[in-house]
């Protein structure tokens, strides 16, 4: 379900296909595990390969965001498709999450040159 790419202090998680009631608990556990690791200060969830997100998937993201805030970690989303963006807008969570157009936008806004290496979540 996931491809996980590690960078110094940054973890990129790339969920595949759908995040729904069937797999949301596992997804939330994966996010929690990454956030709890020492040395990780940033978690970027790349939704480029995510086709569908239901309320359980959305709650997994919200729970992870709350944990990140509690731990003083940064939690961001990128590559949110128009159909997924609509879900965030309808729930007004687009005002809560830090959302970037893609990994390049995240990199440009966040990281010193040379700290992030482009990679694919495919």
KESESE-528074 format. One record per atom (N, C-alpha, C): x, y, z. Coordinates in steps of 0.2 Angstrom, whole numbers, plus 5000, padded with zeros to 4 digits. Layout:
# residues N
<atom><u>X</u><v>Y</v><w>Z</w></atom>
...
//
This chain:
# residues 122
<atom><u>5004</u><v>4994</v><w>5000</w></atom>
<atom><u>5000</u><v>5000</v><w>5000</w></atom>
<atom><u>5004</u><v>5006</v><w>5000</w></atom>
<atom><u>5010</u><v>5006</v><w>5003</w></atom>
<atom><u>5014</u><v>5012</v><w>5004</w></atom>
<atom><u>5021</u><v>5011</v><w>5001</w></atom>
<atom><u>5024</u><v>5017</v><w>4999</w></atom>
<atom><u>5031</u><v>5017</v><w>4997</w></atom>
<atom><u>5033</u><v>5022</v><w>5002</w></atom>
<atom><u>5039</u><v>5021</v><w>5006</w></atom>
<atom><u>5041</u><v>5025</v><w>5011</w></atom>
<atom><u>5048</u><v>5027</v><w>5008</w></atom>
<atom><u>5050</u><v>5034</v><w>5008</w></atom>
<atom><u>5056</u><v>5036</v><w>5006</w></atom>
<atom><u>5059</u><v>5040</v><w>5012</w></atom>
<atom><u>5065</u><v>5039</v><w>5014</w></atom>
<atom><u>5068</u><v>5042</v><w>5020</w></atom>
<atom><u>5073</u><v>5047</v><w>5017</w></atom>
<atom><u>5073</u><v>5053</v><w>5020</w></atom>
<atom><u>5078</u><v>5058</v><w>5019</w></atom>
<atom><u>5081</u><v>5060</v><w>5026</w></atom>
<atom><u>5086</u><v>5064</v><w>5026</w></atom>
<atom><u>5088</u><v>5066</v><w>5033</w></atom>
<atom><u>5083</u><v>5071</v><w>5036</w></atom>
<atom><u>5080</u><v>5068</v><w>5041</w></atom>
<atom><u>5075</u><v>5071</v><w>5045</w></atom>
<atom><u>5068</u><v>5072</v><w>5042</w></atom>
<atom><u>5068</u><v>5069</v><w>5036</w></atom>
<atom><u>5061</u><v>5070</v><w>5032</w></atom>
<atom><u>5059</u><v>5063</v><w>5030</w></atom>
<atom><u>5053</u><v>5061</v><w>5030</w></atom>
<atom><u>5050</u><v>5055</v><w>5028</w></atom>
<atom><u>5045</u><v>5057</v><w>5023</w></atom>
<atom><u>5045</u><v>5054</v><w>5017</w></atom>
<atom><u>5039</u><v>5055</v><w>5012</w></atom>
<atom><u>5035</u><v>5048</v><w>5012</w></atom>
<atom><u>5029</u><v>5048</v><w>5013</w></atom>
<atom><u>5025</u><v>5042</v><w>5012</w></atom>
<atom><u>5020</u><v>5043</v><w>5006</w></atom>
<atom><u>5020</u><v>5038</v><w>5002</w></atom>
<atom><u>5016</u><v>5039</v><w>4996</w></atom>
<atom><u>5011</u><v>5033</v><w>4996</w></atom>
<atom><u>5005</u><v>5035</v><w>4999</w></atom>
<atom><u>4999</u><v>5030</v><w>4999</w></atom>
<atom><u>4997</u><v>5028</v><w>4992</w></atom>
<atom><u>4995</u><v>5022</v><w>4990</w></atom>
<atom><u>4993</u><v>5020</v><w>4983</w></atom>
<atom><u>4986</u><v>5019</v><w>4983</w></atom>
<atom><u>4983</u><v>5020</v><w>4978</w></atom>
<atom><u>4976</u><v>5019</v><w>4976</w></atom>
<atom><u>4971</u><v>5022</v><w>4981</w></atom>
<atom><u>4969</u><v>5018</v><w>4986</w></atom>
<atom><u>4963</u><v>5021</v><w>4990</w></atom>
<atom><u>4965</u><v>5021</v><w>4998</w></atom>
<atom><u>4963</u><v>5026</v><w>5001</w></atom>
<atom><u>4963</u><v>5026</v><w>5009</w></atom>
<atom><u>4956</u><v>5026</v><w>5011</w></atom>
<atom><u>4954</u><v>5020</v><w>5014</w></atom>
<atom><u>4947</u><v>5019</v><w>5016</w></atom>
<atom><u>4946</u><v>5016</v><w>5022</w></atom>
<atom><u>4940</u><v>5014</v><w>5024</w></atom>
<atom><u>4939</u><v>5010</v><w>5030</w></atom>
<atom><u>4943</u><v>5004</v><w>5031</w></atom>
<atom><u>4944</u><v>5001</v><w>5025</w></atom>
<atom><u>4948</u><v>4994</v><w>5025</w></atom>
<atom><u>4955</u><v>4995</v><w>5027</w></atom>
<atom><u>4958</u><v>5000</v><w>5025</w></atom>
<atom><u>4965</u><v>5001</v><w>5027</w></atom>
<atom><u>4967</u><v>5007</v><w>5031</w></atom>
<atom><u>4962</u><v>5011</v><w>5033</w></atom>
<atom><u>4964</u><v>5017</v><w>5036</w></atom>
<atom><u>4968</u><v>5016</v><w>5043</w></atom>
<atom><u>4966</u><v>5011</v><w>5046</w></atom>
<atom><u>4969</u><v>5010</v><w>5053</w></atom>
<atom><u>4977</u><v>5008</v><w>5052</w></atom>
<atom><u>4978</u><v>5004</v><w>5047</w></atom>
<atom><u>4985</u><v>5003</v><w>5045</w></atom>
<atom><u>4989</u><v>5009</v><w>5043</w></atom>
<atom><u>4986</u><v>5013</v><w>5039</w></atom>
<atom><u>4989</u><v>5019</v><w>5036</w></atom>
<atom><u>4990</u><v>5024</v><w>5042</w></atom>
<atom><u>4985</u><v>5024</v><w>5047</w></atom>
<atom><u>4987</u><v>5029</v><w>5053</w></atom>
<atom><u>4992</u><v>5026</v><w>5057</w></atom>
<atom><u>4993</u><v>5019</v><w>5058</w></atom>
<atom><u>4998</u><v>5016</v><w>5061</w></atom>
<atom><u>5005</u><v>5018</v><w>5058</w></atom>
<atom><u>5005</u><v>5017</v><w>5051</w></atom>
<atom><u>5011</u><v>5019</v><w>5048</w></atom>
<atom><u>5013</u><v>5026</v><w>5049</w></atom>
<atom><u>5009</u><v>5031</v><w>5049</w></atom>
<atom><u>5010</u><v>5038</v><w>5050</w></atom>
<atom><u>5012</u><v>5039</v><w>5057</w></atom>
<atom><u>5009</u><v>5036</v><w>5062</w></atom>
<atom><u>5011</u><v>5037</v><w>5069</w></atom>
<atom><u>5018</u><v>5034</v><w>5070</w></atom>
<atom><u>5020</u><v>5028</v><w>5067</w></atom>
<atom><u>5026</u><v>5025</v><w>5068</w></atom>
<atom><u>5032</u><v>5030</v><w>5065</w></atom>
<atom><u>5030</u><v>5033</v><w>5059</w></atom>
<atom><u>5035</u><v>5038</v><w>5057</w></atom>
<atom><u>5036</u><v>5044</v><w>5061</w></atom>
<atom><u>5030</u><v>5047</v><w>5063</w></atom>
<atom><u>5031</u><v>5053</v><w>5067</w></atom>
<atom><u>5034</u><v>5051</v><w>5074</w></atom>
<atom><u>5034</u><v>5045</v><w>5077</w></atom>
<atom><u>5036</u><v>5044</v><w>5083</w></atom>
<atom><u>5044</u><v>5043</v><w>5083</w></atom>
<atom><u>5047</u><v>5041</v><w>5077</w></atom>
<atom><u>5054</u><v>5040</v><w>5076</w></atom>
<atom><u>5058</u><v>5046</v><w>5078</w></atom>
<atom><u>5063</u><v>5045</v><w>5082</w></atom>
<atom><u>5068</u><v>5050</v><w>5083</w></atom>
<atom><u>5072</u><v>5052</v><w>5077</w></atom>
<atom><u>5073</u><v>5059</v><w>5076</w></atom>
<atom><u>5076</u><v>5061</v><w>5070</w></atom>
<atom><u>5072</u><v>5063</v><w>5065</w></atom>
<atom><u>5066</u><v>5061</v><w>5064</w></atom>
<atom><u>5061</u><v>5063</v><w>5059</w></atom>
<atom><u>5058</u><v>5069</v><w>5062</w></atom>
<atom><u>5059</u><v>5075</v><w>5058</w></atom>
<atom><u>5055</u><v>5081</v><w>5060</w></atom>
<atom><u>5050</u><v>5083</v><w>5055</w></atom>
<atom><u>5050</u><v>5080</v><w>5049</w></atom>
<atom><u>5045</u><v>5082</v><w>5044</w></atom>
<atom><u>5042</u><v>5076</v><w>5041</w></atom>
<atom><u>5036</u><v>5076</v><w>5040</w></atom>
<atom><u>5032</u><v>5070</v><w>5037</w></atom>
<atom><u>5029</u><v>5073</v><w>5031</w></atom>
<atom><u>5030</u><v>5071</v><w>5025</w></atom>
<atom><u>5027</u><v>5073</v><w>5019</w></atom>
<atom><u>5023</u><v>5067</v><w>5016</w></atom>
<atom><u>5016</u><v>5068</v><w>5016</w></atom>
<atom><u>5012</u><v>5063</v><w>5013</w></atom>
<atom><u>5011</u><v>5065</v><w>5005</w></atom>
<atom><u>5013</u><v>5061</v><w>5001</w></atom>
<atom><u>5012</u><v>5063</v><w>4994</w></atom>
<atom><u>5006</u><v>5059</v><w>4991</w></atom>
<atom><u>5001</u><v>5062</v><w>4989</w></atom>
<atom><u>4995</u><v>5059</v><w>4987</w></atom>
<atom><u>4994</u><v>5058</v><w>4980</w></atom>
<atom><u>5000</u><v>5059</v><w>4976</w></atom>
<atom><u>4999</u><v>5058</v><w>4969</w></atom>
<atom><u>4996</u><v>5052</v><w>4967</w></atom>
<atom><u>4998</u><v>5046</v><w>4970</w></atom>
<atom><u>4995</u><v>5040</v><w>4968</w></atom>
<atom><u>4989</u><v>5038</v><w>4971</w></atom>
<atom><u>4986</u><v>5042</v><w>4975</w></atom>
<atom><u>4980</u><v>5041</v><w>4979</w></atom>
<atom><u>4974</u><v>5043</v><w>4975</w></atom>
<atom><u>4970</u><v>5038</v><w>4973</w></atom>
<atom><u>4964</u><v>5039</v><w>4969</w></atom>
<atom><u>4958</u><v>5041</v><w>4973</w></atom>
<atom><u>4957</u><v>5038</v><w>4979</w></atom>
<atom><u>4951</u><v>5039</v><w>4983</w></atom>
<atom><u>4953</u><v>5040</v><w>4990</w></atom>
<atom><u>4949</u><v>5044</v><w>4994</w></atom>
<atom><u>4950</u><v>5045</v><w>5001</w></atom>
<atom><u>4943</u><v>5046</v><w>5004</w></atom>
<atom><u>4941</u><v>5041</v><w>5009</w></atom>
<atom><u>4935</u><v>5042</v><w>5012</w></atom>
<atom><u>4936</u><v>5045</v><w>5019</w></atom>
<atom><u>4930</u><v>5045</v><w>5023</w></atom>
<atom><u>4930</u><v>5048</v><w>5029</w></atom>
<atom><u>4935</u><v>5045</v><w>5034</w></atom>
<atom><u>4936</u><v>5038</v><w>5034</w></atom>
<atom><u>4941</u><v>5035</v><w>5038</w></atom>
<atom><u>4948</u><v>5037</v><w>5036</w></atom>
<atom><u>4949</u><v>5038</v><w>5030</w></atom>
<atom><u>4956</u><v>5040</v><w>5027</w></atom>
<atom><u>4957</u><v>5047</v><w>5030</w></atom>
<atom><u>4952</u><v>5051</v><w>5029</w></atom>
<atom><u>4953</u><v>5058</v><w>5031</w></atom>
<atom><u>4954</u><v>5058</v><w>5039</w></atom>
<atom><u>4951</u><v>5054</v><w>5042</w></atom>
<atom><u>4952</u><v>5054</v><w>5050</w></atom>
<atom><u>4959</u><v>5052</v><w>5051</w></atom>
<atom><u>4962</u><v>5047</v><w>5048</w></atom>
<atom><u>4969</u><v>5045</v><w>5049</w></atom>
<atom><u>4974</u><v>5051</v><w>5048</w></atom>
<atom><u>4972</u><v>5055</v><w>5043</w></atom>
<atom><u>4977</u><v>5060</v><w>5041</w></atom>
<atom><u>4976</u><v>5066</v><w>5047</w></atom>
<atom><u>4970</u><v>5067</v><w>5049</w></atom>
<atom><u>4969</u><v>5072</v><w>5055</w></atom>
<atom><u>4972</u><v>5069</v><w>5061</w></atom>
<atom><u>4971</u><v>5063</v><w>5063</w></atom>
<atom><u>4975</u><v>5060</v><w>5069</w></atom>
<atom><u>4982</u><v>5061</v><w>5068</w></atom>
<atom><u>4985</u><v>5060</v><w>5063</w></atom>
<atom><u>4992</u><v>5060</v><w>5062</w></atom>
<atom><u>4994</u><v>5068</v><w>5062</w></atom>
<atom><u>4990</u><v>5072</v><w>5060</w></atom>
<atom><u>4992</u><v>5079</v><w>5060</w></atom>
<atom><u>4992</u><v>5081</v><w>5068</w></atom>
<atom><u>4987</u><v>5079</v><w>5071</w></atom>
<atom><u>4987</u><v>5081</v><w>5079</w></atom>
<atom><u>4993</u><v>5078</v><w>5082</w></atom>
<atom><u>4995</u><v>5072</v><w>5081</w></atom>
<atom><u>5001</u><v>5069</v><w>5084</w></atom>
<atom><u>5007</u><v>5073</v><w>5082</w></atom>
<atom><u>5007</u><v>5075</v><w>5076</w></atom>
<atom><u>5013</u><v>5079</v><w>5073</w></atom>
<atom><u>5014</u><v>5085</v><w>5077</w></atom>
<atom><u>5008</u><v>5089</v><w>5078</w></atom>
<atom><u>5008</u><v>5095</v><w>5082</w></atom>
<atom><u>5010</u><v>5094</v><w>5089</w></atom>
<atom><u>5007</u><v>5089</v><w>5092</w></atom>
<atom><u>5009</u><v>5087</v><w>5099</w></atom>
<atom><u>5016</u><v>5086</v><w>5100</w></atom>
<atom><u>5019</u><v>5083</v><w>5095</w></atom>
<atom><u>5027</u><v>5081</v><w>5095</w></atom>
<atom><u>5031</u><v>5086</v><w>5092</w></atom>
<atom><u>5028</u><v>5092</v><w>5090</w></atom>
<atom><u>5032</u><v>5097</v><w>5087</w></atom>
<atom><u>5035</u><v>5095</v><w>5080</w></atom>
<atom><u>5032</u><v>5091</v><w>5077</w></atom>
<atom><u>5034</u><v>5089</v><w>5070</w></atom>
<atom><u>5030</u><v>5093</v><w>5065</w></atom>
<atom><u>5033</u><v>5093</v><w>5059</w></atom>
<atom><u>5030</u><v>5096</v><w>5053</w></atom>
<atom><u>5026</u><v>5091</v><w>5049</w></atom>
<atom><u>5020</u><v>5092</v><w>5047</w></atom>
<atom><u>5016</u><v>5087</v><w>5043</w></atom>
<atom><u>5013</u><v>5091</v><w>5037</w></atom>
<atom><u>5015</u><v>5088</v><w>5031</w></atom>
<atom><u>5012</u><v>5092</v><w>5025</w></atom>
<atom><u>5010</u><v>5087</v><w>5020</w></atom>
<atom><u>5006</u><v>5089</v><w>5016</w></atom>
<atom><u>5003</u><v>5085</v><w>5010</w></atom>
<atom><u>5005</u><v>5088</v><w>5004</w></atom>
<atom><u>5006</u><v>5084</v><w>4999</w></atom>
<atom><u>5007</u><v>5086</v><w>4992</w></atom>
<atom><u>5004</u><v>5082</v><w>4987</w></atom>
<atom><u>5004</u><v>5085</v><w>4981</w></atom>
<atom><u>5001</u><v>5081</v><w>4975</w></atom>
<atom><u>4994</u><v>5079</v><w>4976</w></atom>
<atom><u>4990</u><v>5083</v><w>4979</w></atom>
<atom><u>4983</u><v>5082</v><w>4980</w></atom>
<atom><u>4979</u><v>5083</v><w>4973</w></atom>
<atom><u>4976</u><v>5078</v><w>4971</w></atom>
<atom><u>4972</u><v>5078</v><w>4965</w></atom>
<atom><u>4966</u><v>5083</v><w>4966</w></atom>
<atom><u>4963</u><v>5085</v><w>4960</w></atom>
<atom><u>4957</u><v>5089</v><w>4961</w></atom>
<atom><u>4951</u><v>5086</v><w>4965</w></atom>
<atom><u>4950</u><v>5080</v><w>4964</w></atom>
<atom><u>4944</u><v>5076</v><w>4967</w></atom>
<atom><u>4946</u><v>5076</v><w>4975</w></atom>
<atom><u>4952</u><v>5074</v><w>4977</w></atom>
<atom><u>4954</u><v>5074</v><w>4984</w></atom>
<atom><u>4954</u><v>5081</v><w>4987</w></atom>
<atom><u>4956</u><v>5086</v><w>4983</w></atom>
<atom><u>4956</u><v>5093</v><w>4985</w></atom>
<atom><u>4949</u><v>5095</v><w>4987</w></atom>
<atom><u>4944</u><v>5093</v><w>4983</w></atom>
<atom><u>4937</u><v>5095</v><w>4984</w></atom>
<atom><u>4935</u><v>5092</v><w>4991</w></atom>
<atom><u>4937</u><v>5086</v><w>4993</w></atom>
<atom><u>4936</u><v>5084</v><w>5000</w></atom>
<atom><u>4939</u><v>5088</v><w>5005</w></atom>
<atom><u>4945</u><v>5090</v><w>5004</w></atom>
<atom><u>4948</u><v>5095</v><w>5009</w></atom>
<atom><u>4945</u><v>5101</v><w>5010</w></atom>
<atom><u>4943</u><v>5104</v><w>5004</w></atom>
<atom><u>4939</u><v>5110</v><w>5004</w></atom>
<atom><u>4932</u><v>5110</v><w>5007</w></atom>
<atom><u>4928</u><v>5105</v><w>5005</w></atom>
<atom><u>4922</u><v>5104</v><w>5008</w></atom>
<atom><u>4922</u><v>5103</v><w>5016</w></atom>
<atom><u>4927</u><v>5100</v><w>5018</w></atom>
<atom><u>4928</u><v>5099</v><w>5025</w></atom>
<atom><u>4931</u><v>5105</v><w>5029</w></atom>
<atom><u>4934</u><v>5110</v><w>5025</w></atom>
<atom><u>4938</u><v>5115</v><w>5027</w></atom>
<atom><u>4944</u><v>5113</v><w>5030</w></atom>
<atom><u>4946</u><v>5107</v><w>5028</w></atom>
<atom><u>4953</u><v>5105</v><w>5031</w></atom>
<atom><u>4959</u><v>5107</v><w>5026</w></atom>
<atom><u>4957</u><v>5110</v><w>5021</w></atom>
<atom><u>4962</u><v>5114</v><w>5017</w></atom>
<atom><u>4965</u><v>5119</v><w>5021</w></atom>
<atom><u>4961</u><v>5122</v><w>5026</w></atom>
<atom><u>4964</u><v>5127</v><w>5030</w></atom>
<atom><u>4968</u><v>5125</v><w>5036</w></atom>
<atom><u>4968</u><v>5118</v><w>5037</w></atom>
<atom><u>4971</u><v>5115</v><w>5043</w></atom>
<atom><u>4978</u><v>5112</v><w>5040</w></atom>
<atom><u>4978</u><v>5109</v><w>5035</w></atom>
<atom><u>4984</u><v>5105</v><w>5032</w></atom>
<atom><u>4988</u><v>5110</v><w>5028</w></atom>
<atom><u>4994</u><v>5109</v><w>5028</w></atom>
<atom><u>4999</u><v>5112</v><w>5024</w></atom>
<atom><u>4999</u><v>5108</v><w>5018</w></atom>
<atom><u>4997</u><v>5111</v><w>5012</w></atom>
<atom><u>4996</u><v>5107</v><w>5006</w></atom>
<atom><u>5000</u><v>5111</v><w>5000</w></atom>
<atom><u>5005</u><v>5107</v><w>4997</w></atom>
<atom><u>5009</u><v>5109</v><w>4992</w></atom>
<atom><u>5007</u><v>5106</v><w>4985</w></atom>
<atom><u>5008</u><v>5109</v><w>4980</w></atom>
<atom><u>5006</u><v>5107</v><w>4973</w></atom>
<atom><u>5009</u><v>5100</v><w>4972</w></atom>
<atom><u>5016</u><v>5100</v><w>4973</w></atom>
<atom><u>5020</u><v>5094</v><w>4972</w></atom>
<atom><u>5026</u><v>5094</v><w>4976</w></atom>
<atom><u>5030</u><v>5089</v><w>4976</w></atom>
<atom><u>5036</u><v>5088</v><w>4980</w></atom>
<atom><u>5041</u><v>5094</v><w>4978</w></atom>
<atom><u>5041</u><v>5096</v><w>4972</w></atom>
<atom><u>5046</u><v>5102</v><w>4970</w></atom>
<atom><u>5043</u><v>5108</v><w>4974</w></atom>
<atom><u>5037</u><v>5109</v><w>4974</w></atom>
<atom><u>5034</u><v>5115</v><w>4978</w></atom>
<atom><u>5036</u><v>5115</v><w>4985</w></atom>
<atom><u>5035</u><v>5109</v><w>4988</w></atom>
<atom><u>5037</u><v>5107</v><w>4995</w></atom>
<atom><u>5045</u><v>5109</v><w>4996</w></atom>
<atom><u>5049</u><v>5106</v><w>4992</w></atom>
<atom><u>5056</u><v>5107</v><w>4992</w></atom>
<atom><u>5058</u><v>5115</v><w>4992</w></atom>
<atom><u>5055</u><v>5118</v><w>4987</w></atom>
<atom><u>5056</u><v>5125</v><w>4986</w></atom>
<atom><u>5054</u><v>5130</v><w>4992</w></atom>
<atom><u>5049</u><v>5128</v><w>4995</w></atom>
<atom><u>5046</u><v>5132</v><w>5001</w></atom>
<atom><u>5050</u><v>5130</v><w>5007</w></atom>
<atom><u>5053</u><v>5124</v><w>5008</w></atom>
<atom><u>5055</u><v>5121</v><w>5014</w></atom>
<atom><u>5062</u><v>5120</v><w>5015</w></atom>
<atom><u>5066</u><v>5118</v><w>5010</w></atom>
<atom><u>5072</u><v>5115</v><w>5012</w></atom>
<atom><u>5078</u><v>5119</v><w>5009</w></atom>
<atom><u>5084</u><v>5118</v><w>5012</w></atom>
<atom><u>5090</u><v>5121</v><w>5010</w></atom>
<atom><u>5092</u><v>5117</v><w>5004</w></atom>
<atom><u>5095</u><v>5120</v><w>4999</w></atom>
<atom><u>5098</u><v>5117</v><w>4993</w></atom>
<atom><u>5102</u><v>5111</v><w>4995</w></atom>
<atom><u>5101</u><v>5105</v><w>4992</w></atom>
<atom><u>5105</u><v>5100</v><w>4993</w></atom>
<atom><u>5102</u><v>5095</v><w>4999</w></atom>
<atom><u>5097</u><v>5097</v><w>5002</w></atom>
<atom><u>5095</u><v>5093</v><w>5008</w></atom>
<atom><u>5090</u><v>5088</v><w>5006</w></atom>
<atom><u>5087</u><v>5089</v><w>5000</w></atom>
<atom><u>5081</u><v>5085</v><w>4997</w></atom>
<atom><u>5083</u><v>5082</v><w>4991</w></atom>
<atom><u>5083</u><v>5076</v><w>4990</w></atom>
<atom><u>5084</u><v>5073</v><w>4983</w></atom>
<atom><u>5077</u><v>5071</v><w>4980</w></atom>
<atom><u>5076</u><v>5073</v><w>4974</w></atom>
<atom><u>5070</u><v>5071</v><w>4970</w></atom>
<atom><u>5070</u><v>5063</v><w>4969</w></atom>
<atom><u>5064</u><v>5061</v><w>4970</w></atom>
<atom><u>5063</u><v>5053</v><w>4969</w></atom>
<atom><u>5056</u><v>5052</v><w>4968</w></atom>
<atom><u>5055</u><v>5046</v><w>4965</w></atom>
<atom><u>5048</u><v>5045</v><w>4963</w></atom>
<atom><u>5045</u><v>5040</v><w>4968</w></atom>
<atom><u>5038</u><v>5041</v><w>4969</w></atom>
<atom><u>5035</u><v>5036</v><w>4974</w></atom>
<atom><u>5031</u><v>5031</v><w>4970</w></atom>
<atom><u>5033</u><v>5030</v><w>4964</w></atom>
<atom><u>5029</u><v>5025</v><w>4959</w></atom>
<atom><u>5031</u><v>5018</v><w>4961</w></atom>
//
